[in-house]
Amino acid sequence: MQYTKCLTAVISGCLVMGLASAATAQEVPSENPIEALQRANRLANAGAWTRSVPHYEAAIQRAGEQFPVAYFNLAEVLRAKNLCERAVLFYQSYLDRGEEADVLEESRAGVEACRQGGRAMVAEGKETPPEEGPARWVKVRLKVDAQGEGSVQIDGIPMFFSGQERELWMRSGTYALEVALVDHDVLAREVVIGVEPTQEVVLTPERMLFHGSLMVEVDRPGARVRVEPRELDSPTRANVEPFTLESPWEEVRELPTGTYFIEVTLDEHHRWIRNVEVERERQAQVNVRLRRMLPAAIRPGQ
């Protein structure tokens, strides 16, 4: 997709245009994210800022990861409407994964313009200052304590598309945060950004409980096989205790996914130990060959 920049007389800055197509008169956002983005761009460049917003939001909701430019364009519109408390979030979303050098630079400039613009640049009357003092711009360390593909939403809008640590500017106030990562439960939390210069927000979505299986085969009968969970993928949900079985095992053991410590012992044989990974819907096959000890009379130190 080719993007071209267009200056408008109504917005101090620029909107990055998407694909060109014939104008439509619809006000209900299209289900097609490309059409929604096109409609939003046309409305914004015609000065219909308020009407453009739901179309940008529709494009972002349906394909924000594929169209980072929609975040920048919406940020420009929101800044023009003196809604910087929202605009900075969309600028920073573009900064998180946008690639166009000039748009990245303008996004940084947009964040600074909002921060330096004072009270006039935020929604008068809609901001709820915390009890401890007047609202301000806060440097927030947003940490999602999990890895994986998915989305991090702020006030219902997908802003980021992976779980990791980020630093971003946020205005004092209350935000609805939601983390939806692959193989994790959705975590929704209301977060209050205070008035201190910096603040840390940690979100820890719970990993879903999955199972795999384990089979340990030992080349000697009568060996004691101890299995102990070391690091489970879903520790609060996995209900598994250390257990010991004697070889040969009669059947495969189903276990929650994670890392297990395996110890195999047999009289007059060297101890055998390993850490083994039990993976989702897969069987971990462990084959053990025990080494016989030297006769006691000729062992070193005897």
Secondary structure, 3 states (H helix, E strand, C coil): CCCEEEECCCCCCEEEECCCCCCCCCCCCCCCHHHHHHHHHHHHHCCCHHHHHHHHHHHHHHHCCCCCHHHHHHHHHHHHCCCHHHHHHHHHHHHHHCCCHHHHHHHHHHHHHHHHCCHHHCCCCCCCCCCCCCCCEEEEEEEECCCCEEEEEECCEEEEEECCEEEEEEECEEEEEEEEECCECCEEEEEEECCCCEEEEEECCCECCCEEEEEEEECCCCCEEEEEEEEECCCCCCCCCCEEEECCCCCCEEEECEEEEEEEECCCECCEEEEEEECCCCEEEEEECCCECCCHHHCCCC
